[in-house]
Amino acid sequence: MLVKQNVSAYIYSPIRFDKTQKCCDWDEKPHGGNDLMTKKFPDTFLWGCATSAYQIEGAPFADGKGASIWDRFVNTPGLVNNGDTGHIACDHYNRFREDVALMKQLGMQAYRFSLSWARILPNGIGEVNPLGVKFYSDLIDECLRNDIEPIVTLYHWDMPAALDDLGGWLNRDCANWFAEYAEVVFKAYDGRVKKWATLNEPWVVTDGGYLHGALAPGHRNKYEAPIASHNIMRAHGAAVKVYRRVGKHEIGLVVNIEPKYPASDKAEDLAATKRAHAYMNEQYLHPAMLGHYPAEMTDIFDDAWPVWPQEDYDLICQKIDFLGVNYYTRSVTRYEPYANSDVTEVVGGVAFHKAPSWPLRATRVIQRGATYTETGWEVFEQGLFDTLNWVKNTYGDIPLYITENGAAFFDPPRANAGRVRDPLRTDYLQRHLTAISNAIAAGVNVKGYMVWSFMDNLEWSLGFSKRFGIVHVDFETLERTPKDSARYYSKVIATNGEVLSEPL
């Protein structure tokens, strides 16, 4: 039995797995969809956009930068769609001033970006590259000159290759490496930067990089994944400890959360949903916020799940000032025995990519009649409302930022007479911003929103085939053109959300 698309129907959120309850205890009216409860966001709400270093910067070896694992990954034949690389990407390294000027034109109040670790420390540790430090210093200053708050992420998936040669996230010394890097940049930029994030989406780092091999460094090993996950969280804790010593403002963690809804009330589907939820949503938040892992991890990894010393939990569980939530879609989940290879499911003549069920024994159920993005993700804004409430109910009233939210839909390679029409993306933004507004009205402490992404970029192993940007990039000329979604988002910012209640 598939979960109905009507969000007021009986569905199951990660808040509870009791089939006698409606989603999140609401009996009559769904609060996450387009039924807007409030017309304005708080006056202090922060509106912005987000990018990551490898996806936009280009200049992979300019001015003393060292190689990263992604520089290696894209140069390995067969790993990236169409052989695309980030050698040029959006050329943000050379065009950051015009990009910041465009952000200003659109009304952005904040710009969340990541630092390239290897641009700062070419070998990951040791000698600091002054030209790398200067690049980000200039970028930060350019943001501030344009009244845009810089929000800096230390790690968005691009470990220096020199450290990967030493074992990368499998080496326990990585916590010390990361702390050394963090101290360098905190001392260089803190004060001008008042909001820091240690990691972006540690789940993706380890699931894609160490379990299924779809992302750098491209490993596929059940025994490595838990070690990498644990060590990257140790690195998070070590960086927060450094910040408490040398920093003066705020530091947090960014995770991707995908709420899981069971496909039926069968016991095997409920168990599969709990495993999937623990693996993706609790594996990183539980140790960071509660000081322990979810019990399901031993069921998922069996003999590959180690016993960790208490001192590791003490390091990981550092007090953070905010939590960044990246939300794109939900997963309707059913039990499926081990499947070691990627598969597709054809619905209505359309092939949907499905991740392998190994080792979760769980898979995603395609929802007939739903809208899906170019990446095969269902558009389901109720899931964002459910997610924000789950975070509050599980981990307390910590300040939350939506640090990524957006969608890849088809856009032409070139703008048509200076315009790119993207009604599906605009609709996606309206739906999800409405869900956030409703979550705030329900008492969730959401402080800001960063659309993903400011501009089209290299979508990792998918290359340039998927466009998430609200600004179109012609990858031949590198010309930037704001899409209709950018103009809509600009109006949202200018009115602090009032236009959400207007029809598109």
PADREN-328310 format. One line per 3 residues: number of its first residue (from 1); their letters; for each residue x, y negated, z negated of C-alpha. Coordinates in Angstrom, 1 decimal, always signed. Each point is the difference from the previous one (the first is absolute). Example, Ala and Ser with C-alpha at 12.3 -4.5 7.8 and 13.67 -1.06 7.14 Angstrom:
<pts>
1) AS) +12.3 +4.5 -7.8  +1.4 -3.4 +0.7
</pts>
This chain:
<pts>
1) MLV) +0.0 +0.0 +0.0  +1.5 -3.3 +1.1  -0.2 -3.0 -2.2
4) KQN) -2.6 -2.4 +1.3  +1.1 -3.3 +1.4  -2.6 -1.9 -2.1
7) VSA) +2.2 -1.2 -2.9  -3.0 +0.3 -2.4  -0.2 +3.7 +0.7
10) YIY) +1.5 +2.6 -2.4  +3.7 -0.3 +0.5  +2.9 +0.7 -2.3
13) SPI) +2.7 -2.5 -0.8  +3.3 +0.8 -1.8  -1.6 -1.6 -3.1
16) RFD) -1.9 +3.3 -0.6  -0.7 +3.3 +1.5  -3.4 +0.7 -1.5
19) KTQ) -2.4 +0.8 +2.7  -3.0 -1.2 -2.1  +1.3 -3.6 +0.1
22) KCC) -0.3 -2.6 +2.7  +3.1 -1.7 +1.2  +1.4 -2.1 -2.9
25) DWD) -3.3 +0.0 -2.0  -1.9 -2.3 +2.3  -3.5 +1.1 +0.5
28) EKP) -1.7 -2.3 +2.5  +2.2 -2.3 +2.0  +3.5 +0.7 +1.3
31) HGG) +2.4 -2.8 -1.0  +2.8 +0.5 +2.4  -1.6 -0.6 +3.3
34) NDL) -1.3 -3.0 +1.9  -2.6 -1.0 -2.6  +1.9 -3.0 -1.3
37) MTK) -0.5 -0.7 -3.7  +2.2 -3.2 -0.1  +0.8 -2.6 +2.5
40) KFP) +3.3 -1.3 -1.3  +3.1 +1.5 -1.5  +1.7 -1.4 -3.1
43) DTF) +1.6 -3.4 +0.6  +3.4 +1.5 -0.8  -0.4 +2.9 +2.5
46) LWG) +3.1 +0.4 +2.1  -0.4 +0.6 +3.8  +2.8 +1.2 +2.1
49) CAT) +1.5 +2.6 +2.4  +2.6 +2.7 -0.2  +2.8 +1.6 +2.1
52) SAY) +3.0 +2.2 -0.6  +3.7 -0.6 +1.0  +0.7 +2.9 +2.4
55) QIE) -3.3 -0.3 +1.8  +0.5 -3.7 +1.0  +3.5 -1.2 -0.5
58) GAP) +2.1 +1.6 +2.8  +3.7 -0.9 -0.1  +0.9 +3.4 -1.6
61) FAD) +3.7 -0.7 -0.2  +0.2 -3.8 +0.2  +2.1 -2.0 -2.4
64) GKG) +1.5 +2.9 -1.9  -3.2 +2.0 -0.6  +0.6 +3.7 -0.7
67) ASI) -2.0 +2.9 +1.6  -3.2 +1.2 -1.7  -1.7 +3.4 +0.2
70) WDR) -2.4 -1.5 +2.5  +2.8 -1.1 +2.3  +1.0 +3.7 +0.1
73) FVN) -3.5 +1.4 +0.2  -1.0 -2.1 +3.1  +3.2 +1.0 +1.8
76) TPG) -0.8 +3.7 -0.4  -1.7 +1.2 +3.2  -3.6 +1.2 -0.4
79) LVN) -0.8 -1.6 -3.4  -1.6 -3.3 +1.0  -2.7 -0.4 +2.6
82) NGD) +1.3 -1.1 +3.4  +3.5 -0.2 -1.4  -0.9 -3.4 -1.5
85) TGH) +2.5 -1.6 -2.5  +0.2 -3.0 -2.3  +3.1 -1.3 +1.7
88) IAC) -2.0 -3.1 +1.1  -3.5 +0.6 -1.5  -1.5 -3.5 -0.4
91) DHY) +3.4 -1.7 -0.2  -1.1 -1.5 -3.3  +3.7 -0.3 -1.0
94) NRF) +0.4 -2.8 +2.6  -3.6 -1.3 +0.1  -1.0 -0.1 -3.6
97) RED) -0.4 -3.8 +0.0  -2.6 +0.1 +2.8  -1.7 +2.9 -1.7
100) VAL) -0.2 -1.9 -3.3  -1.3 -3.0 +1.9  -2.7 +2.2 +1.5
103) MKQ) -0.9 +1.3 -3.5  -0.3 -3.6 -1.1  -2.2 -0.9 +3.0
106) LGM) -2.4 +2.9 -1.0  -0.1 -1.2 -3.6  +1.9 +2.8 -1.6
109) QAY) +0.7 -0.6 -3.7  +2.4 +2.9 -0.5  +2.3 +2.2 +2.1
112) RFS) +0.8 +3.5 -1.3  +3.2 +1.3 +1.7  +2.7 +2.6 -0.8
115) LSW) +3.7 -0.3 -0.2  +2.3 +2.2 +2.0  +2.2 +1.6 -2.7
118) ARI) +2.7 +0.6 +2.6  +0.0 -3.6 +1.1  +0.8 -1.0 -3.6
121) LPN) +2.4 +2.8 -0.9  +1.1 +1.7 +3.2  +1.1 +3.1 -1.9
124) GIG) -2.9 -0.1 -2.4  +2.4 -0.8 -2.9  +3.2 -1.9 -0.4
127) EVN) +0.8 -2.9 +2.3  -2.7 -2.6 +0.5  -0.6 -1.3 +3.5
130) PLG) -0.2 -3.9 -0.4  -1.6 -0.4 +3.5  -2.8 +2.5 -1.0
133) VKF) -0.6 -1.9 -3.2  -0.1 -3.2 +1.9  -2.6 +1.3 +2.5
136) YSD) -2.6 +0.7 -2.7  +0.9 -3.2 -1.8  -0.7 -1.9 +3.1
139) LID) -3.3 +1.9 +0.5  -1.1 -0.7 -3.6  +0.9 -3.7 +0.4
142) ECL) -2.0 -0.2 +3.2  -3.0 +1.5 -1.7  +0.2 -2.4 -2.8
145) RND) +0.4 -3.0 +2.3  -3.3 +1.1 +1.6  -1.8 +0.4 -3.4
148) IEP) +0.0 +3.8 +0.5  +0.8 +2.1 -3.1  +2.6 +2.8 +0.8
151) IVT) -0.9 +3.4 -1.5  +3.0 +2.3 +0.3  +0.1 +3.8 +0.2
154) LYH) +3.3 +1.6 -0.8  -0.5 +3.2 +1.9  -2.2 +0.7 +3.0
157) WDM) +1.4 +3.4 +1.1  +3.4 -1.1 +1.5  +2.7 +1.5 -2.3
160) PAA) +3.6 -0.8 +1.0  +1.4 +2.9 +2.1  +3.1 +0.0 -2.2
163) LDD) -2.0 +0.9 -3.0  -2.0 +2.6 +1.9  +3.4 +1.7 +0.8
166) LGG) +0.3 +0.3 -3.8  -3.4 +1.7 -0.3  -2.3 -3.0 +0.1
169) WLN) -3.0 +0.4 -2.3  +1.1 +3.6 -0.8  +3.0 -1.4 -1.9
172) RDC) -0.8 -1.0 -3.6  +2.6 -2.8 +0.3  -2.6 -1.7 +2.3
175) ANW) -1.5 -1.7 -3.0  +3.3 -1.7 -0.8  +0.5 -0.9 +3.7
178) FAE) -3.4 -1.6 +0.1  +0.5 -1.9 -3.2  +3.3 -1.4 +1.4
181) YAE) -1.7 -1.2 +3.1  -2.9 -1.4 -1.9  +2.3 -2.1 -2.3
184) VVF) +1.7 -1.5 +3.0  -3.2 -1.2 +1.6  -1.7 -1.0 -3.3
187) KAY) +3.0 -2.3 -0.8  +0.0 -1.4 +3.5  -3.7 -0.8 +0.4
190) DGR) -1.9 +0.2 -3.3  -1.6 -3.4 -0.8  -0.7 -0.7 +3.7
193) VKK) -1.6 +3.5 +0.1  -2.5 +0.4 -2.9  -1.6 +3.3 +1.0
196) WAT) +2.0 +3.1 +0.7  -0.9 +3.6 +0.8  +2.4 +2.8 -0.5
199) LNE) -1.3 +2.6 +2.5  -2.5 +0.2 +2.8  -2.0 +3.2 +0.2
202) PWV) +2.3 +2.5 -1.6  -2.5 +2.7 +1.0  +0.7 -0.7 +3.7
205) VTD) +3.8 +0.0 -0.6  +0.0 +3.5 -1.4  -3.0 +1.6 +1.8
208) GGY) +1.2 -1.2 +3.4  +3.7 +0.0 -0.6  +0.6 +3.1 -2.1
211) LHG) -3.0 +2.3 +0.2  -1.4 -0.2 +3.6  +2.9 -1.7 +1.8
214) ALA) -2.0 -2.5 +2.0  +1.9 -3.0 -1.4  +3.7 -0.7 -0.9
217) PGH) +2.0 +1.7 -1.1  -2.0 +2.8 +1.7  +0.3 +2.8 -2.5
220) RNK) -2.6 +2.8 -0.4  +0.5 +1.7 -3.3  -2.4 +0.9 -2.7
223) YEA) +2.7 +0.1 -2.6  +1.5 -3.4 +0.9  -3.3 -2.0 -0.1
226) PIA) -0.6 +0.1 -3.8  +3.7 -0.9 -0.6  -0.2 -3.0 +2.4
229) SHN) -3.3 -1.1 -1.5  +1.3 +0.1 -3.5  +3.3 -1.7 +0.8
232) IMR) -1.7 -2.9 +1.9  -2.1 -0.6 -3.1  +3.0 +0.0 -2.2
235) AHG) +1.5 -2.6 +2.4  -3.2 -2.0 -0.5  +0.4 +0.1 -3.7
238) AAV) +3.6 -0.9 +0.1  -0.7 -3.1 +2.2  -2.7 -1.2 -2.4
241) KVY) +2.4 +0.4 -2.9  +2.5 -2.2 +1.9  -2.6 -2.6 +0.7
244) RRV) -1.0 -0.2 -3.7  +3.7 -0.9 -0.6  +0.7 -2.4 +2.8
247) GKH) -3.4 -1.1 +1.4  -2.5 -2.5 -1.3  -3.3 +0.5 +1.9
250) EIG) -2.0 +3.1 +1.1  +0.8 +3.4 +1.3  -2.3 +2.9 +1.1
253) LVV) -0.3 +3.1 +2.1  -1.9 +0.6 +3.3  -1.8 +3.3 +0.6
256) NIE) -2.3 +1.2 +2.8  -3.2 +1.4 -1.3  -2.4 +2.1 +2.0
259) PKY) -3.1 +1.1 -1.9  -1.0 +3.6 +0.4  -3.6 +1.1 +0.4
262) PAS) -0.8 +3.8 +0.1  -1.7 +1.3 +3.1  -2.3 +2.1 -2.0
265) DKA) -0.8 +1.1 -3.6  +1.7 +3.3 +0.5  +2.6 +0.7 -2.8
268) EDL) +2.8 +0.5 +2.5  -0.7 -3.4 +1.7  -0.2 -1.8 -3.4
271) AAT) +3.3 +1.6 -1.0  +1.6 -1.0 +3.3  -1.2 -3.5 -0.5
274) KRA) +1.5 -0.2 -3.4  +3.3 +1.2 +1.3  +0.0 -2.5 +2.8
277) HAY) -0.9 -2.8 -2.3  +2.7 +0.9 -2.5  +2.6 +0.4 +2.7
280) MNE) -0.6 -3.3 +1.8  -1.5 -2.3 -2.6  +1.1 +1.1 -3.4
283) QYL) +3.5 +1.5 +0.6  +1.6 -3.5 -0.1  -2.5 -2.0 -2.1
286) HPA) -0.3 +2.5 -2.9  +3.8 +0.0 -0.8  +0.3 -3.8 +0.6
289) MLG) -3.1 -0.9 -2.1  -0.6 +2.9 -2.3  +3.4 +1.7 -0.4
292) HYP) -0.8 +3.4 +1.4  -0.9 +1.8 +3.3  -3.5 +1.4 +0.7
295) AEM) -0.4 +3.6 -0.9  -0.8 +1.0 +3.6  +3.6 -0.5 +1.1
298) TDI) +1.1 +3.4 -1.2  -2.9 +1.6 +1.8  +0.9 -1.8 +3.2
301) FDD) +3.8 +0.7 +0.0  +0.1 +3.1 -2.1  +3.6 +1.0 -0.7
304) AWP) +1.3 -3.1 +1.9  -1.3 -2.3 -2.7  +2.8 -0.6 -2.6
307) VWP) -0.2 -0.7 -3.7  +1.2 -3.6 -0.6  +1.7 -1.3 -3.2
310) QED) -1.9 -2.5 -2.1  +2.7 -2.6 +0.6  -1.1 -0.1 +3.6
313) YDL) -3.6 -0.8 -0.9  +1.2 -2.7 -2.4  +1.9 -1.6 +2.9
316) ICQ) -2.8 +0.3 +2.5  -2.8 -1.3 -2.3  +1.1 -3.7 -0.1
319) KID) -2.5 -2.7 -0.6  -0.9 -1.7 +3.3  -1.7 -3.4 +0.6
322) FLG) -2.2 +1.0 +2.9  -0.9 +2.9 +2.2  -0.1 -0.2 +3.8
325) VNY) -2.7 +2.1 +1.7  +0.3 +0.9 +3.7  -3.3 +1.3 +1.3
328) YTR) -0.9 +1.1 +3.5  -2.5 +2.9 -0.1  -1.5 +2.9 -2.0
331) SVT) +0.2 +3.7 +0.4  -2.9 +2.4 -0.1  +1.8 +3.2 -1.2
334) RYE) -0.6 +3.7 +0.3  +1.9 +3.1 -0.9  +2.2 +1.5 +2.7
337) PYA) +2.6 +2.7 -0.5  +3.6 -0.7 +0.9  +0.6 -1.4 +3.5
340) NSD) +3.6 -0.9 +0.6  -0.4 -2.0 +3.3  -1.8 -3.1 +0.9
343) VTE) -3.4 +0.6 +1.6  -2.7 -2.0 +1.8  -3.8 +0.2 -0.2
346) VVG) -2.1 -0.9 +2.9  -3.3 -1.8 -0.7  -2.1 -1.4 +2.8
349) GVA) +2.8 +0.5 +2.4  +2.5 -2.0 -2.1  +3.0 +1.7 -1.5
352) FHK) +0.7 -1.0 -3.6  +3.5 +0.7 -1.6  -0.2 +1.8 -3.3
355) APS) +2.9 +0.3 -2.4  +1.1 +3.6 -0.8  -1.7 +1.4 -3.1
358) WPL) +3.2 +1.4 -1.4  +0.6 +0.0 -3.0  -3.3 -1.6 -1.2
361) RAT) -2.3 +2.6 +1.5  -2.2 -3.0 +0.9  -0.8 -1.7 +3.2
364) RVI) -1.9 -3.1 +1.2  -3.5 +0.5 +1.5  -0.8 -2.2 +3.0
367) QRG) -3.3 -2.0 -0.5  -2.2 +0.1 +3.1  -1.5 -3.3 +0.8
370) ATY) +2.5 -2.0 -2.0  +2.3 -2.7 +1.5  +3.7 +1.1 +0.2
373) TET) +3.0 -2.1 +0.6  +2.8 +0.7 +2.5  +1.9 +1.8 -2.7
376) GWE) -3.0 +2.3 -0.6  -1.0 -1.6 -3.3  -3.7 -0.4 -0.9
379) VFE) -1.2 -3.5 -0.6  -1.6 +0.3 -3.5  +0.0 -3.1 -2.1
382) QGL) -1.8 +1.6 -2.9  +3.1 +1.9 -0.6  +1.9 -3.2 -0.8
385) FDT) -2.7 -1.0 -2.5  +0.2 +3.4 -1.6  +3.8 -0.1 +0.0
388) LNW) +0.2 -3.3 -1.8  -2.4 +1.1 -2.7  +1.8 +3.3 -0.4
391) VKN) +3.3 -1.8 -0.6  -1.6 -2.2 -2.6  -1.8 +2.9 -1.8
394) TYG) +3.1 +2.2 +0.1  +2.9 -2.3 -0.7  -1.5 -3.1 -1.6
397) DIP) -0.7 -3.5 +1.0  +3.4 -0.7 +1.7  +0.0 -2.8 +2.6
400) LYI) -0.4 +1.5 +3.4  +1.0 -1.3 +3.5  -1.1 +1.5 +3.2
403) TEN) +3.5 +0.2 +1.5  -1.0 +1.6 +3.2  -3.4 +0.5 +1.8
406) GAA) -0.6 +0.0 +3.7  -0.7 +2.2 +3.1  +1.6 +1.0 +3.3
409) FFD) -2.5 -0.4 +2.9  +0.8 -0.1 +3.7  +1.4 -3.4 +1.1
412) PPR) +1.3 -0.7 +3.5  +3.8 -0.3 +0.5  -0.5 -3.6 +1.0
415) ANA) -2.3 -2.8 -1.1  -2.7 -1.1 +2.5  +0.3 -3.7 +0.5
418) GRV) +1.3 -0.5 -3.5  -2.7 +2.0 -1.7  -0.2 +3.6 -1.4
421) RDP) -3.5 +1.1 -0.9  +0.0 +2.6 -2.8  -3.6 +0.2 -1.4
424) LRT) +0.6 +3.4 -1.7  +2.9 -1.3 -2.0  -1.9 -3.2 -0.9
427) DYL) -2.9 +2.2 -1.2  +2.4 +2.2 -2.0  +1.3 -3.1 -1.8
430) QRH) -3.4 -1.4 -0.8  -1.2 +3.4 -1.4  +3.1 +0.5 -2.2
433) LTA) +0.1 -3.6 -1.2  -3.6 +0.3 -1.0  +0.8 +3.2 -1.9
436) ISN) +2.8 -1.9 -1.9  -2.4 -2.9 -0.7  -2.5 +2.5 -1.4
439) AIA) +2.7 +1.7 -2.1  +0.9 -3.4 -1.5  -3.6 -0.6 -0.8
442) AGV) -0.1 +3.4 -1.7  +2.9 -1.1 -2.3  +3.1 +1.3 +1.8
445) NVK) +3.0 -2.4 -0.4  +1.0 -0.4 +3.7  +2.3 -2.9 +0.4
448) GYM) +0.8 -0.1 +3.7  -0.1 +1.6 +3.5  +2.7 +0.6 +2.5
451) VWS) -1.2 +1.0 +3.4  +2.0 +2.7 +1.8  +1.5 -1.0 +2.2
454) FMD) +0.9 -3.6 +0.9  +1.0 +1.1 +3.4  +0.2 +3.1 +2.2
457) NLE) +3.2 +1.9 -0.7  +1.8 +3.4 +0.1  -2.4 +2.4 -1.6
460) WSL) +2.7 +2.3 -1.2  +0.0 +3.4 +1.8  -3.0 -1.1 +2.1
463) GFS) +2.2 -2.7 +1.6  -1.7 -2.9 +1.6  -3.1 +2.0 +0.9
466) KRF) -2.1 -1.2 -2.9  -0.8 -3.7 -0.7  -0.9 -1.1 -3.5
469) GIV) +0.8 -3.7 +0.3  -2.5 -2.9 -0.1  +2.6 -1.7 +2.2
472) HVD) +0.6 +1.7 +3.3  +3.6 +0.6 +1.1  +0.9 +0.5 +3.7
475) FET) +2.9 +2.4 -0.5  +1.5 -1.0 +3.4  +0.1 -3.8 -0.6
478) LER) -0.5 +0.1 -3.8  -2.6 -2.7 +0.4  -2.3 -0.3 -3.0
481) TPK) -3.8 -0.6 +0.5  -2.4 -0.2 -3.0  -2.8 +2.5 +0.6
484) DSA) -3.7 -0.8 -0.7  +0.5 +1.8 -3.3  +2.7 -2.5 -1.0
487) RYY) -2.3 -2.9 +0.8  -2.7 +1.7 -2.1  +2.4 +0.6 -2.9
490) SKV) +1.2 -3.6 +0.2  -3.6 -1.1 -0.6  -0.3 +2.4 -2.9
493) IAT) +3.0 -1.6 -1.6  -1.1 -3.5 +0.7  -3.4 +0.6 -1.6
496) NGE) +1.3 +2.3 -2.8  -2.3 +2.8 +1.3  -3.2 -1.9 +0.6
499) VLS) -0.1 +1.0 +3.7  -0.3 +3.7 -1.1  -3.8 -0.5 -0.3
502) EPL) -0.3 -1.3 +3.6  -0.6 +2.4 +2.9  +2.9 +0.7 +2.2
</pts>
